[in-house]
Amino acid sequence: MVTTVERPVLVVVPALNEADCIRAVVGEIRTTLPAADVLVVDDGSTDATAARARAAGAVVASLPYNLGVGGAIRLGYRYAAARDYHAVVQIDADGQHDPRYAHALLDRLDAGADLVIGARFAGEGDYAVAGPRRWAMVVLSTVLSRLSGTRLTDVTSGMRAASRPLVEVFAVQYPVEYLGDTVETLAMAARRGFRVRQVPVAMRTRAGGRPSQRPLRACLYLVRVLLAVLLALIRR
C-alpha cells in the first residue's frame, strides 16, 4: 500500500490578517511535515500576512477581497485537485492547531477514511466551550454521528484531512458560508458515502490576531446550521 508519506500532501492554511503568527505557523508545519507542500490562502488580508507567509517558505494565493474561510479553503482544494495532491490537511493560521497531529490524521486516511476530523472533545487536552454554543455543538455532533455512521464529538473543528476522492468533490462543491466549511462539508461527505472518522487532538491558545466571528454571532450560526442539518436528516 502506498501511503500519504509517499504521495504528495498539501497543507492548506486559510489566513485573514494573521501577520503576527503566520511565519511561526508555516515554519512549524514545514518542520513537522517536511515532505508536504504548504499553501497559505490570504483571504483579503490588509496586513503583511502574505509577505510573511512567503518569507516562511509557503506558496501564497492572495484573494482580492475577503471571501470567508469557506471560500479560502475551496480555493485550496481547487489548487490541490489541479496539481494531483494525494491528500489535503487543513490547519488554521492562528497557531491553535498543532501540526504534529497531522500525522494521526493522515494515518487514518491511509487506514481507509476519506475525511478525518481533529476532534477537540475526544479526550486529548483541556479545550472546552460552555453555554448555548456547547449545547448546540453537542446536538450537532449527535445528529451528524447518526448521519455518518460513526461517533463524532467535534463536528465544527477546522483541523481536518481529506482523501483524494473527496478533494475532487470539494474542489467543485464547497460551502462558503460560516460553518459550511465544517458542518455542511461533513454532512455532504457522509451523504455521498465517504467514510468519516475522527482522531483526538489538543488545541492551543491563539497565538495572535482575533477570531473572525464573535461568540454571539457564532452561536446564532450554530443554531441555523443545526436546523439545516436536522432538516437534511428528516429528508433522508
Backbone bond lengths (Angstrom), bond angles and torsions (degrees), N, CA, C in turn:
res aa  C-N    CA-C-N  psi(-1)  N-CA   C-N-CA  omega(-1)  CA-C   N-CA-C  phi
1 M - - - 1.470 - - 1.521 110.08 -
2 V 1.323 116.76 130.36 1.461 121.48 176.81 1.521 108.25 -85.69
3 T 1.306 117.43 124.89 1.457 121.88 -175.25 1.515 111.35 -96.58
4 T 1.358 115.04 172.80 1.466 120.47 178.58 1.521 111.58 -64.98
5 V 1.340 116.85 -19.88 1.464 118.95 177.83 1.525 110.11 -68.55
6 E 1.354 115.97 -29.06 1.455 121.14 -176.36 1.526 112.39 -96.51
7 R 1.305 117.81 -8.61 1.454 121.95 178.83 1.520 109.39 -117.36
8 P 1.328 117.86 156.50 1.467 119.73 -174.41 1.524 113.68 -67.95
9 V 1.311 115.51 133.62 1.463 123.52 178.63 1.517 108.39 -118.98
10 L 1.323 116.11 136.33 1.459 121.61 176.61 1.522 109.75 -112.42
11 V 1.312 116.25 128.75 1.462 121.44 173.51 1.528 107.50 -99.25
12 V 1.323 116.47 119.14 1.459 122.52 -179.38 1.524 109.05 -100.99
13 V 1.328 115.75 126.30 1.461 121.70 -177.75 1.528 108.81 -123.50
14 P 1.340 118.41 98.88 1.467 119.65 175.52 1.526 109.47 -73.34
15 A 1.317 117.04 135.79 1.463 119.21 -173.63 1.523 111.10 -142.14
16 L 1.325 115.59 130.62 1.460 122.08 174.76 1.520 108.14 -130.90
17 N 1.346 115.47 109.86 1.464 121.96 178.47 1.528 111.71 52.85
18 E 1.322 115.87 53.52 1.467 121.69 -179.96 1.534 111.21 -114.26
19 A 1.333 115.83 35.80 1.469 120.01 -177.80 1.526 112.54 -60.56
20 D 1.323 117.26 -28.63 1.465 120.26 -176.95 1.525 112.97 -67.58
21 C 1.344 117.24 -27.03 1.465 118.01 -173.38 1.523 114.61 -131.20
22 I 1.332 119.64 -4.58 1.464 120.32 -173.69 1.530 112.13 -64.79
23 R 1.319 117.67 -35.75 1.470 119.45 -179.86 1.538 110.20 -62.14
24 A 1.320 116.95 -44.64 1.464 120.82 -179.95 1.521 111.34 -66.85
25 V 1.335 116.92 -39.32 1.470 120.87 -179.85 1.531 110.08 -63.34
26 V 1.319 116.69 -49.06 1.468 120.24 179.90 1.524 110.50 -62.49
27 G 1.318 116.77 -42.73 1.456 120.08 179.63 1.518 111.99 -60.91
28 E 1.325 116.82 -40.54 1.465 120.65 179.80 1.522 111.06 -68.13
29 I 1.324 117.25 -39.71 1.464 120.61 177.75 1.519 110.26 -62.28
30 R 1.320 117.21 -45.25 1.474 120.93 -177.88 1.526 111.36 -66.32
31 T 1.326 117.18 -32.78 1.462 120.44 177.48 1.524 111.07 -72.68
32 T 1.337 116.11 -41.28 1.462 121.33 -176.43 1.518 112.12 -77.24
33 L 1.333 117.00 -36.92 1.462 122.47 -178.49 1.533 108.91 -123.96
34 P 1.310 117.57 70.23 1.476 120.31 -173.34 1.521 114.20 -63.55
35 A 1.331 117.74 -23.66 1.465 120.42 -179.00 1.524 112.39 -86.60
36 A 1.327 118.08 -10.77 1.459 121.65 -177.16 1.526 111.10 -88.80
37 D 1.323 115.53 154.74 1.454 121.49 171.69 1.525 108.80 -95.16
38 V 1.317 116.24 148.76 1.466 121.38 -177.85 1.523 109.23 -117.45
39 L 1.324 115.81 123.18 1.460 121.81 175.95 1.519 108.75 -115.19
40 V 1.314 116.65 115.69 1.461 121.49 173.60 1.516 107.74 -96.03
41 V 1.320 116.68 121.63 1.458 121.42 177.08 1.526 107.24 -97.69
42 D 1.318 115.46 104.30 1.463 122.04 179.97 1.517 108.38 -77.75
43 D 1.325 115.90 107.51 1.463 121.70 -171.42 1.526 111.94 -88.29
44 G 1.328 115.76 60.15 1.458 120.20 177.51 1.511 113.93 73.96
45 S 1.317 117.65 32.01 1.466 121.04 -178.72 1.528 111.39 -63.37
46 T 1.323 114.65 150.26 1.466 120.28 177.30 1.528 111.28 -109.12
47 D 1.328 116.59 7.16 1.460 120.07 178.29 1.534 109.40 -114.60
48 A 1.305 117.49 -157.60 1.467 121.90 -174.52 1.533 113.17 -92.49
49 T 1.330 117.56 24.34 1.464 120.70 -178.20 1.525 111.80 -53.84
50 A 1.314 118.17 -51.58 1.468 122.11 -175.46 1.526 111.32 -61.76
51 A 1.310 117.30 -47.28 1.464 120.79 -177.69 1.520 111.54 -63.42
52 R 1.316 117.33 -41.16 1.458 119.99 -178.51 1.527 111.47 -72.93
53 A 1.322 117.25 -31.61 1.464 120.25 176.13 1.525 110.14 -65.97
54 R 1.335 116.93 -43.14 1.471 120.45 177.41 1.524 110.94 -63.23
55 A 1.311 115.73 -41.68 1.458 119.63 -179.57 1.528 111.48 -63.06
56 A 1.326 116.52 -27.31 1.462 121.12 179.65 1.522 112.05 -83.98
57 G 1.340 117.41 -6.56 1.455 120.41 176.11 1.509 115.87 105.31
58 A 1.327 118.22 8.95 1.455 120.88 179.01 1.525 111.06 -89.16
59 V 1.322 115.63 153.68 1.460 120.89 165.36 1.523 106.24 -79.49
60 V 1.310 118.13 137.38 1.463 121.50 -176.68 1.517 110.41 -121.33
61 A 1.326 115.40 129.26 1.463 121.93 171.14 1.521 106.70 -112.03
62 S 1.324 116.89 116.01 1.461 121.18 -176.23 1.522 110.82 -101.36
63 L 1.323 115.94 120.90 1.462 121.55 175.76 1.526 109.11 -81.25
64 P 1.331 118.02 142.80 1.467 120.33 -176.76 1.522 113.28 -69.82
65 Y 1.313 116.90 -21.11 1.464 121.37 176.36 1.517 108.33 -153.63
66 N 1.326 115.92 167.46 1.459 121.22 -174.43 1.523 111.67 -71.68
67 L 1.347 116.22 120.79 1.467 121.81 176.51 1.521 112.22 -101.13
68 G 1.320 117.54 -12.44 1.453 120.36 -173.33 1.517 109.94 93.18
69 V 1.337 116.04 163.93 1.454 120.09 -174.07 1.524 112.49 -61.39
70 G 1.348 117.50 -36.37 1.458 119.60 178.86 1.512 112.81 -63.09
71 G 1.314 116.74 -43.20 1.460 120.66 178.35 1.515 111.95 -65.54
72 A 1.334 116.31 -37.94 1.459 120.29 179.37 1.530 110.79 -66.44
73 I 1.329 116.91 -44.06 1.464 119.96 -179.32 1.520 110.67 -68.63
74 R 1.326 117.30 -36.63 1.469 119.48 178.05 1.532 110.10 -59.02
75 L 1.321 117.11 -40.80 1.462 119.93 176.21 1.526 110.34 -60.40
76 G 1.329 116.53 -39.97 1.454 120.17 178.11 1.517 112.46 -61.16
77 Y 1.321 117.07 -40.62 1.467 120.25 178.62 1.527 111.32 -69.87
78 R 1.299 117.59 -35.04 1.470 119.32 175.99 1.528 110.41 -65.15
79 Y 1.292 116.43 -40.33 1.463 121.52 176.92 1.530 109.65 -61.26
80 A 1.327 116.65 -44.90 1.461 121.50 -178.29 1.521 111.70 -66.29
81 A 1.334 116.96 -41.83 1.463 120.53 -179.57 1.519 111.08 -65.60
82 A 1.326 117.07 -40.02 1.461 121.22 -177.73 1.529 112.12 -69.53
83 R 1.340 116.30 -24.00 1.469 119.74 -176.17 1.522 112.36 -110.71
84 D 1.314 117.20 14.65 1.466 123.47 170.76 1.520 113.75 60.88
85 Y 1.331 116.95 41.14 1.460 119.27 174.09 1.516 110.09 -73.07
86 H 1.317 115.94 143.15 1.462 122.07 -177.77 1.525 111.47 -75.46
87 A 1.320 117.13 -31.63 1.461 121.64 -177.26 1.517 109.67 -155.23
88 V 1.329 115.31 155.91 1.463 122.05 176.44 1.525 108.37 -123.13
89 V 1.318 115.46 134.53 1.464 121.88 172.87 1.520 107.74 -114.36
90 Q 1.320 116.61 131.61 1.467 121.60 177.64 1.523 109.49 -100.46
91 I 1.318 116.65 127.64 1.461 122.42 177.94 1.525 108.19 -135.93
92 D 1.323 116.83 132.78 1.461 120.99 -179.47 1.524 111.12 -72.24
93 A 1.326 114.79 159.12 1.469 120.76 -175.52 1.524 113.64 -91.38
94 D 1.325 117.77 -0.05 1.461 119.81 -174.00 1.521 114.22 -94.44
95 G 1.339 117.14 1.99 1.452 120.28 177.67 1.512 115.75 88.00
96 Q 1.346 118.11 -1.68 1.464 120.35 -179.40 1.530 112.22 -73.34
97 H 1.324 117.79 -31.99 1.465 121.06 -179.91 1.519 109.96 -85.07
98 D 1.323 116.27 127.35 1.459 121.87 178.00 1.528 108.49 -88.09
99 P 1.335 118.69 112.93 1.470 121.17 -177.16 1.520 114.35 -59.09
100 R 1.329 118.03 -19.53 1.459 119.62 179.94 1.530 111.78 -61.93
101 Y 1.314 116.80 -27.09 1.469 119.66 179.20 1.529 111.81 -75.23
102 A 1.323 117.32 -11.80 1.471 119.42 179.20 1.527 111.02 -60.00
103 H 1.311 117.29 -31.25 1.463 120.34 178.64 1.528 110.75 -62.16
104 A 1.333 117.19 -40.48 1.466 120.93 179.13 1.524 110.85 -66.49
105 L 1.336 116.83 -38.40 1.465 120.22 177.53 1.524 110.87 -63.91
106 L 1.317 116.14 -44.82 1.460 120.30 -179.08 1.534 111.39 -67.58
107 D 1.321 116.88 -34.05 1.463 119.96 176.76 1.529 110.86 -62.16
108 R 1.329 116.80 -37.86 1.468 119.23 178.96 1.520 111.39 -70.01
109 L 1.328 116.93 -32.47 1.468 119.11 172.92 1.524 109.81 -62.92
110 D 1.312 116.79 -44.15 1.464 120.56 179.24 1.521 111.37 -63.02
111 A 1.338 117.23 -27.06 1.462 121.37 -179.96 1.527 112.50 -83.12
112 G 1.336 117.19 -1.13 1.455 119.71 174.57 1.508 116.96 119.49
113 A 1.326 118.32 -2.29 1.458 120.28 178.37 1.525 110.62 -78.65
114 D 1.328 116.37 158.21 1.464 121.88 176.45 1.517 112.15 -107.94
115 L 1.327 116.62 -32.91 1.463 122.01 177.81 1.519 107.52 -133.77
116 V 1.333 116.50 121.21 1.458 121.29 -179.05 1.519 108.46 -118.71
117 I 1.318 115.78 127.08 1.461 122.20 -178.31 1.519 109.68 -102.80
118 G 1.311 116.74 134.04 1.461 121.56 171.76 1.516 108.10 -82.52
119 A 1.331 116.86 100.36 1.467 122.15 -170.96 1.526 111.85 -86.55
120 R 1.318 115.31 125.32 1.458 121.03 -179.31 1.521 112.93 -81.15
121 F 1.320 118.08 -18.94 1.460 121.69 -175.63 1.524 110.64 -114.96
122 A 1.322 116.98 46.14 1.468 120.69 -176.54 1.523 111.63 -125.42
123 G 1.324 116.49 25.40 1.452 119.79 173.77 1.505 116.17 100.23
124 E 1.323 117.77 0.89 1.470 121.65 -179.34 1.526 108.54 -113.24
125 G 1.326 117.21 123.50 1.460 120.05 179.28 1.512 112.24 79.24
126 D 1.337 115.34 -174.30 1.469 120.10 -175.80 1.525 112.40 -127.00
127 Y 1.352 116.81 25.35 1.465 120.17 178.85 1.523 109.38 -64.31
128 A 1.333 117.08 138.40 1.466 120.38 -178.40 1.521 110.36 -152.06
129 V 1.331 115.47 150.49 1.456 122.38 170.35 1.520 106.53 -128.67
130 A 1.313 116.59 158.08 1.463 120.08 -175.47 1.521 110.49 -135.89
131 G 1.325 114.71 172.35 1.451 121.02 175.12 1.516 114.20 73.51
132 P 1.336 117.38 -157.08 1.464 121.50 -176.41 1.520 114.09 -57.14
133 R 1.322 116.55 -34.39 1.466 118.64 179.65 1.522 110.62 -63.30
134 R 1.326 117.19 -42.61 1.457 121.20 178.90 1.531 110.64 -64.96
135 W 1.344 117.13 -41.32 1.466 119.98 -179.96 1.522 110.74 -61.46
136 A 1.336 115.76 -44.38 1.464 119.73 -179.84 1.525 110.34 -63.40
137 M 1.340 116.88 -39.16 1.457 120.22 -179.40 1.520 111.66 -66.50
138 V 1.328 117.41 -36.32 1.463 120.72 177.63 1.522 110.52 -64.09
139 V 1.335 116.26 -44.78 1.463 119.44 179.99 1.527 110.49 -66.33
140 L 1.328 116.70 -42.10 1.460 120.59 177.34 1.527 111.08 -58.19
141 S 1.324 116.30 -43.88 1.460 120.38 -179.79 1.522 111.20 -64.19
142 T 1.320 116.64 -38.27 1.465 120.51 179.13 1.523 110.84 -63.98
143 V 1.327 115.82 -46.34 1.465 120.59 -178.27 1.527 110.36 -65.03
144 L 1.321 117.28 -46.28 1.460 120.28 -176.50 1.526 112.24 -74.41
145 S 1.322 117.73 -24.30 1.461 119.70 172.36 1.521 109.69 -64.07
146 R 1.311 115.96 -42.08 1.463 119.99 177.96 1.520 111.02 -64.76
147 L 1.314 115.92 -41.76 1.459 120.19 -177.94 1.526 111.89 -66.20
148 S 1.336 116.21 -37.84 1.469 120.58 -175.92 1.524 113.26 -90.89
149 G 1.323 117.34 -11.46 1.457 120.37 178.46 1.512 114.42 75.67
150 T 1.337 117.58 21.41 1.463 121.73 177.73 1.518 108.72 -150.24
151 R 1.324 117.70 156.19 1.455 120.82 -178.27 1.519 110.20 -75.82
152 L 1.321 115.97 123.62 1.450 123.08 177.76 1.516 108.75 -122.73
153 T 1.315 116.85 135.63 1.457 120.42 -178.16 1.524 113.69 -113.41
154 D 1.326 116.64 -9.97 1.473 119.15 -174.67 1.527 110.17 -149.16
155 V 1.315 116.38 81.22 1.467 120.27 -173.93 1.524 112.74 -83.54
156 T 1.338 118.13 -4.85 1.467 120.20 179.45 1.526 112.43 -105.40
157 S 1.319 117.47 7.76 1.456 120.13 177.92 1.527 110.34 -67.39
158 G 1.327 115.77 136.41 1.462 120.41 179.08 1.516 113.46 -91.82
159 M 1.322 117.23 -3.46 1.465 120.55 177.22 1.519 107.97 -90.32
160 R 1.350 116.14 113.35 1.454 120.83 -172.54 1.515 110.75 -148.09
161 A 1.325 114.74 165.48 1.457 121.22 171.21 1.518 107.99 -136.57
162 A 1.324 116.86 141.20 1.463 122.30 -177.86 1.517 110.24 -127.79
163 S 1.330 115.80 141.12 1.467 122.23 178.58 1.522 110.41 -77.13
164 R 1.329 115.60 167.19 1.461 120.86 -179.31 1.533 112.89 -56.68
165 P 1.340 120.53 -46.47 1.472 118.45 178.96 1.527 112.90 -58.45
166 L 1.325 116.70 -37.87 1.461 119.44 179.65 1.524 111.49 -75.81
167 V 1.313 117.35 -30.71 1.469 120.86 174.62 1.522 109.63 -57.11
168 E 1.326 116.29 -42.47 1.460 120.20 -179.16 1.525 111.88 -64.58
169 V 1.339 116.63 -36.47 1.460 120.44 177.40 1.524 110.43 -69.36
170 F 1.333 117.07 -47.92 1.457 121.07 -177.47 1.535 112.30 -66.13
171 A 1.324 116.98 -26.00 1.465 119.63 178.19 1.520 111.52 -66.21
172 V 1.332 116.35 -26.20 1.467 121.40 -178.66 1.521 111.75 -100.21
173 Q 1.320 116.37 -42.37 1.459 121.23 -176.53 1.523 109.05 -126.57
174 Y 1.305 116.62 106.71 1.459 120.77 178.69 1.530 108.00 -144.65
175 P 1.331 118.04 116.61 1.468 120.57 -177.59 1.518 111.67 -61.26
176 V 1.302 116.83 139.94 1.466 120.66 -177.94 1.524 112.53 -105.87
177 E 1.345 118.53 -6.97 1.453 120.13 179.15 1.523 110.38 -70.95
178 Y 1.334 116.23 158.58 1.455 120.94 176.79 1.525 109.39 -59.57
179 L 1.325 116.04 129.64 1.467 125.88 -174.72 1.521 112.87 75.51
180 G 1.320 117.65 -9.70 1.454 118.93 172.91 1.519 109.92 -64.22
181 D 1.341 116.60 -32.53 1.460 121.30 -179.45 1.521 112.32 -70.83
182 T 1.315 118.35 -13.56 1.460 121.03 179.47 1.526 110.87 -115.73
183 V 1.321 117.07 -70.31 1.462 121.18 -174.59 1.525 112.14 -65.09
184 E 1.323 117.06 -50.44 1.461 119.50 -175.18 1.523 112.66 -70.19
185 T 1.327 117.92 -33.47 1.464 119.37 176.96 1.524 110.61 -68.01
186 L 1.331 116.83 -35.87 1.455 120.08 177.82 1.528 110.27 -64.90
187 A 1.341 116.42 -45.90 1.461 119.85 178.32 1.528 110.84 -62.05
188 M 1.325 117.00 -39.92 1.466 121.37 178.48 1.518 110.81 -60.17
189 A 1.340 116.07 -46.42 1.459 120.24 -179.13 1.526 111.16 -63.26
190 A 1.333 116.60 -44.13 1.462 120.28 -177.78 1.523 111.64 -65.01
191 R 1.314 117.09 -42.52 1.463 120.41 -177.62 1.526 111.75 -68.45
192 R 1.324 117.38 -23.46 1.466 120.65 178.77 1.527 112.13 -91.01
193 G 1.316 116.49 4.26 1.455 120.10 175.81 1.514 115.57 88.25
194 F 1.323 118.42 8.48 1.457 120.57 176.73 1.531 109.82 -74.80
195 R 1.301 116.11 148.42 1.462 121.62 -177.04 1.528 110.24 -85.99
196 V 1.316 115.92 119.05 1.459 122.63 -178.29 1.527 109.06 -106.04
197 R 1.318 116.37 130.79 1.452 121.67 177.49 1.526 109.47 -137.91
198 Q 1.321 117.00 171.07 1.454 120.73 176.17 1.519 109.96 -136.69
199 V 1.334 115.33 156.29 1.458 122.09 171.98 1.529 106.84 -131.06
200 P 1.326 117.74 144.38 1.469 119.72 179.97 1.521 111.99 -71.22
201 V 1.325 116.28 138.10 1.464 121.89 175.67 1.522 108.99 -136.48
202 A 1.308 115.79 155.56 1.461 121.86 173.78 1.517 108.64 -103.93
203 M 1.309 116.12 135.32 1.456 121.21 179.51 1.519 110.33 -97.92
204 R 1.329 115.39 150.15 1.455 121.38 178.71 1.534 109.61 -107.41
205 T 1.314 116.67 168.26 1.453 120.19 176.87 1.517 109.15 -72.76
206 R 1.316 116.11 151.59 1.455 121.87 179.79 1.526 109.66 -59.65
207 A 1.343 115.67 131.55 1.462 120.65 -176.72 1.522 112.59 -81.76
208 G 1.330 117.43 -19.74 1.458 120.08 -178.88 1.503 110.59 179.31
209 G 1.330 117.03 179.90 1.452 121.46 -179.96 1.520 111.58 69.11
210 R 1.330 115.26 -159.69 1.462 119.76 179.19 1.517 109.24 -145.64
211 P 1.341 117.70 154.16 1.462 120.09 -178.81 1.519 111.20 -59.86
212 S 1.357 115.79 148.36 1.459 120.00 -179.32 1.519 112.32 -77.15
213 Q 1.343 117.38 -17.05 1.450 121.03 -179.77 1.526 109.70 -130.06
214 R 1.318 116.79 136.94 1.449 120.20 175.89 1.526 109.21 -75.02
215 P 1.359 117.88 153.53 1.465 120.63 -175.62 1.527 114.12 -55.29
216 L 1.343 118.74 -42.21 1.458 120.37 -178.44 1.518 110.57 -64.82
217 R 1.324 116.81 -45.00 1.456 119.78 179.67 1.528 110.67 -64.49
218 A 1.332 116.27 -39.50 1.464 120.00 177.85 1.520 110.82 -60.92
219 C 1.333 117.01 -40.60 1.463 121.03 179.38 1.519 110.51 -63.90
220 L 1.330 118.01 -42.42 1.454 121.75 179.39 1.526 111.20 -62.94
221 Y 1.326 115.96 -40.29 1.459 119.42 177.86 1.524 111.53 -66.47
222 L 1.321 116.59 -37.59 1.457 119.68 177.76 1.529 110.89 -60.36
223 V 1.318 116.17 -42.07 1.461 120.12 178.64 1.524 110.08 -64.18
224 R 1.338 117.02 -41.92 1.467 120.34 179.55 1.517 111.54 -62.21
225 V 1.347 115.45 -45.83 1.455 118.93 -179.09 1.521 110.74 -67.87
226 L 1.331 117.09 -34.86 1.463 120.61 176.64 1.523 110.71 -57.78
227 L 1.319 116.80 -45.64 1.466 120.38 179.20 1.523 111.12 -63.18
228 A 1.333 116.84 -38.96 1.454 120.36 179.55 1.520 111.36 -65.50
229 V 1.323 117.65 -41.43 1.452 121.18 -179.80 1.517 111.02 -69.54
230 L 1.322 117.28 -39.53 1.462 121.01 176.66 1.520 110.74 -60.58
231 L 1.328 117.10 -41.72 1.461 120.98 177.97 1.528 110.30 -63.70
232 A 1.332 116.22 -41.89 1.460 119.80 178.90 1.518 111.23 -61.91
233 L 1.336 116.82 -37.25 1.460 121.14 179.83 1.525 111.05 -68.14
234 I 1.335 116.55 -39.36 1.460 121.24 179.04 1.521 110.65 -64.77
235 R 1.315 116.71 -37.38 1.460 121.29 -177.30 1.521 113.02 -75.73
236 R 1.318 116.61 -13.62 1.464 119.52 -172.76 1.526 112.22 -60.01
